[in-house]
Amino acid sequence: MLDSPLRRPAPGGRSRAGKPLTPLKRKPKQLTEEPELQDRTGTVMTSERGELVSAEEAGVTPDPETLRRARRIAARLAVPRPRQDLTARRGTGEITSLPYKGGSDDIDLDRTLERLAERPFPEDEDIIVRERVATIRSVVLVVDVSGSMRGERVRTAAATVGALAAELGRDNLAVIAFWSDAAVLSRLGQRTTPQALVESMLRIPARGLTNLAFPLQVARRELARKPARDARVVLLSDCVHNAGPDPRPFAGRLPRLEILLDTTGEQDPDLARDLARLGRGRLRTVNTYRDVAPALSEVFRG
């Protein structure tokens, strides 16, 4: 169940360490009604790795400039695979070398000989075998589509969604668009094509105020559905929070929060820094769509 923003005091708050937070520079509008969460996940499902296709191939007519940007971002993205999770379920995923536990007879001879040379009295686990291990991360992409993000900013946001969906085809990716309310475009574990996600983004008109607290709560609930050792939220916004409660306490409740700050217009870098710090993540700035790929590559290296 989501925390209720209407039951929390608007100003102040405390950091994860319990220290009082400084007041926000802008006094956000207090909401008189609970934010609405829309479900726009649709039914476009696939088991294939995502790829960006042309409008003609998809049989639809989206904004061609947005698709062009998405393909360019995807071509420059270099998101490393997550670290091996030795607690993950064996039998699926990428091949890796692991200590023998009775489940494989494919011996990694070189690694085993190295281990035996160090141990005069070897145990079963000194035999190294090759097995497939599922190492999947969970990522929630939270994208600002409020009124301040209209025009070129929305194009860049939609292109980012498509590019990241194509790159993280083997992972669990959820996408949440938000303004004063929010809409879930895809959920963790749902295989939606990058093309469909771009289309969903472009169908949402840039409108309304910016309520950063609500989508962070939605993201936290979404991550709880598919727990993963490598779990994080990526927020693309100008961070001009002007509706709802202080979002900083909600940032501290996430496993990790990465910030992509859109600097093409009005912005709040101080709040962006606070959110990244409290969320134990990084802050990277995006001025044009060309900055998205290096910024995303950087935040996923940590």
Beta strands, then each sheet from edge to edge (+ up, - down):
strand 1: 37-39
strand 2: 90-99
strand 3: 128-133
strand 4: 138-144
strand 5: 172-178
strand 6: 182-186
strand 7: 231-237
strand 8: 257-262
strand 9: 283-286
sheet 1: 1+ 6+ 5- 4- 7- 8- 9-
sheet 2: 2+ 3-
end
